[in-house]
Amino acid sequence: MIGRISGQYSTEALNGKKSRRNVSYNSSSFTETDNANISSFGSLLAKATAEMKNIPDVREDVVASFRSRIESGTYNPPLDKLANVLYMAGMLEAAEE
C-alpha cells in the first residue's frame, strides 16, 4: 500500500503531467495592505533598547580603578556588608553559636 502511494507521488510520476490547478497571481486581485501601529510606549522601548546596545557590558574605567586599589592595598571593603552579601547569595553559611 505504501509503495503504491509513494509511487504515485514520486518525481517520476509527476514528470510529464500537467498540474490540474491553474493559479494566476494578478496584482489587481490583491488590494489589502498590512499596517502596523506602534504605540508611544513601543517607540520609547525601541529607543531605549537601541541605546542600551551602545552601553558596554563592562565599565573598564571602574574595573581599572578597583584593580589598582586592590593591587596597591588601599581597597578596604566593609567586611560586614561583604559577609551579608555573600550570606544572602548563599555562598557563606552563618556561623552557628
N, C-alpha and C positions, 0 to 999 in steps of 0.2 A: 504494500500500500504506500509506504513512504517512498519507495523507488518510483512509483508512478507519479506521485506529487512532485518530487524533485525533478523528474524528467520533464514534466510539463512546464516547470518554471525555470529551467536551466537556460543559460545563454544560448545554447544550440537550438533550443525550442523556440526562442524568441527571434532568432536571426531570420530575416526574410519575411516576417509577419508584420503587418501594419498594426498600429495601435487602433483600437476601436474608438478611442476618445479623441476628439478634435478640440484642442484647447487653444484659444486665441487670447492674447493679452492686449487688449485695446486700451490705450491710455485714457480714452474718454469714459470707459466704464468704471474707472477708479476716481471717484470725486471726493472721497473722505480724506482728511488730513489728520495727522496726530498732533496734539497740542500738549504741552506740559506747563503747568503753572507752579512756580516755586514761591513759597511764602517768604516773607521777610526774615523769619527765623531760619529758614533753609539757606537763604543767601548769606546771612550772618554766620551760620555754621560752616558754610563752604569757605568763606573768607578766613575764619579762624583756623580751619583745618589747613588751608594753604599756608598761613603764616606759621603754624606750628611745625610744618615740614622744614622751614628755614632755621629753626632753633636747633642747635647741636645737642646731641644726646648727653655729651659730657662737657661740662664747663672747664676747659683746660686751665684757665686762669685760677679758678678756685682749687683745682687739684694741685697745681704747681705751688700755690700758697701753702696748702696743708702739707705737701711733701717737704717743702723747705723748712717749715716749722718743726715737723717730726724729726727730720734729719739733724737739725741744729739742737734739738732737745728743748725747744721753747714751747712746744704744744703740750698743754696740760688740761685734758678734758675733765669736766666734773665727773668723778668716778661714780657717784651715787646716781646721776642721770644715765650714765652709760650702763650701769648694772640694771637699772629699771627698764631700759630699752631692750637689753638682752633678755631679761626675765620675761617681758611681755611678748617677745618674739619666740619664746620657748627654747632659747639657746642656753639658758642658765637656769639651774634649779635652785630654788630657795633653800638656804641653809636651815636645817631643822634644829631647833633649840631644845 
